[in-house]
Amino acid sequence: MRRCGTYYHSAEFFYHELWKDRLRQAGFRVISIQKIEYHHVWDIRLCGTLTAQCYLLLSKPVQNKPCEDLLLKQLRLEIQHIAKDLGPPIKADCMSVARFGGRFQVSFIWPLGKPGQLLEKDKKPAAFSFLIRRWARRNRN
């Protein structure tokens, strides 16, 4: 790491990164994490992969109470569990979970963290273009 230079990561996104890591461990692909500037409202957008859905439905205990969408209820419980591990718990009436096909939007009130938005970074193929160009030049017909 010394050869590559110093590693700097902004402290503004500390809790954003913690949420991202915990949700990735559960199998979700995190699209964006945002804390609203003038209030303690968090907005997280996720893509629910098959791994994440299996994790929520098969490895977590399910209550026998009837509900409209079991997956949303399990996601709500998982978010509350993560918040309790990271700091103060989220009250049940301070959280909203919505599903749009394979994507989820979670909004809740949680006092920790600084305002800002953490977006999913695109993988840039430019790093490999020099290698591919050399190979293509050598192997051209």
C-alpha positions in Angstrom: 0.0 0.0 0.0 2.9 2.3 0.6 4.1 1.9 -3.0 0.7 2.9 -4.4 0.5 6.0 -2.2 -1.8 7.0 0.7 -5.4 5.9 0.9 -7.9 8.6 1.6 -11.5 8.0 2.3 -13.9 10.7 3.3 -15.3 10.5 6.8 -18.6 12.0 5.5 -19.6 8.6 4.1 -18.5 6.4 7.1 -22.0 5.2 7.9 -22.9 5.0 4.2 -20.1 2.6 3.7 -21.1 0.6 6.8 -24.7 0.2 5.5 -23.3 -0.7 2.0 -21.0 -3.4 3.5 -23.7 -5.0 5.6 -26.3 -5.0 2.8 -23.7 -6.6 0.4 -23.0 -9.3 3.0 -26.8 -10.1 2.9 -26.5 -10.4 -0.9 -28.0 -7.1 -2.1 -26.5 -4.9 -4.8 -26.6 -1.4 -3.4 -27.5 1.2 -6.0 -27.5 4.3 -3.8 -27.4 5.4 -0.2 -28.5 8.9 0.6 -29.0 10.8 3.8 -31.2 13.9 3.3 -29.4 17.2 4.2 -31.8 18.9 6.6 -33.4 15.9 8.3 -32.3 12.5 9.6 -34.0 10.6 6.7 -32.0 7.9 5.0 -33.0 6.6 1.5 -31.4 3.3 0.3 -32.0 1.8 -3.1 -31.2 -1.9 -3.6 -31.3 -4.5 -6.2 -32.5 -7.8 -4.7 -30.6 -10.7 -6.2 -31.7 -14.3 -5.8 -29.0 -14.8 -3.2 -30.4 -11.9 -1.1 -34.0 -13.2 -1.4 -32.9 -16.7 -0.4 -31.0 -15.3 2.6 -34.1 -13.3 3.8 -36.6 -16.1 3.2 -34.7 -19.2 4.2 -32.1 -18.3 6.8 -34.1 -15.9 8.9 -36.9 -17.1 11.2 -40.4 -16.3 9.9 -43.3 -15.3 12.2 -46.6 -17.0 11.7 -48.5 -13.8 11.4 -50.1 -13.3 7.9 -48.6 -10.5 5.8 -49.0 -9.2 2.3 -45.4 -9.6 1.2 -43.1 -11.7 3.3 -40.0 -10.5 1.5 -40.7 -6.9 2.4 -41.3 -7.8 6.1 -38.1 -9.8 6.2 -36.1 -6.9 4.6 -37.6 -4.5 7.2 -36.5 -6.8 10.0 -33.0 -7.1 8.5 -32.6 -3.3 8.2 -33.7 -2.9 11.9 -31.2 -5.6 12.9 -28.4 -3.8 11.0 -29.3 -0.4 12.5 -29.3 -1.9 16.0 -25.8 -3.3 15.4 -24.5 0.0 14.1 -26.1 2.3 16.6 -29.5 3.3 17.8 -32.4 1.1 16.7 -35.0 2.2 14.1 -38.6 2.4 15.4 -41.1 0.4 13.4 -43.2 3.4 12.5 -40.2 5.4 11.3 -39.4 3.0 8.3 -40.9 2.5 4.9 -40.0 -0.4 2.5 -41.2 -0.6 -1.1 -40.6 -3.1 -3.8 -40.5 -2.3 -7.6 -39.9 -5.6 -9.3 -36.5 -6.8 -8.3 -35.5 -3.5 -6.8 -36.2 -2.2 -3.3 -36.4 1.3 -1.7 -35.9 1.6 2.0 -36.5 4.9 3.8 -36.1 5.4 7.5 -35.2 8.0 10.2 -31.9 7.4 11.8 -29.8 10.1 13.6 -26.2 9.0 12.8 -24.2 10.0 9.8 -23.6 13.1 7.7 -25.7 14.2 4.7 -24.6 13.1 1.3 -25.2 10.4 -1.4 -23.1 7.4 -2.1 -23.6 6.0 -5.5 -22.7 2.6 -7.0 -19.4 3.0 -8.9 -19.3 1.9 -12.5 -16.5 -0.5 -13.5 -14.3 1.3 -16.0 -13.1 -0.9 -18.8 -10.4 1.6 -19.8 -7.8 0.0 -17.6 -7.8 -3.1 -19.8 -8.0 -1.3 -23.2 -4.2 -1.1 -23.6 -3.7 -4.8 -23.0 -6.5 -5.7 -25.4 -5.1 -3.4 -28.1 -1.7 -5.0 -28.0 -3.1 -8.5 -28.1 -5.4 -7.5 -31.0 -2.5 -6.0 -33.0 -0.4 -9.2 -32.6 -3.2 -11.6 -33.5 -4.8 -9.7 -36.4 -5.3 -11.7 -39.6 
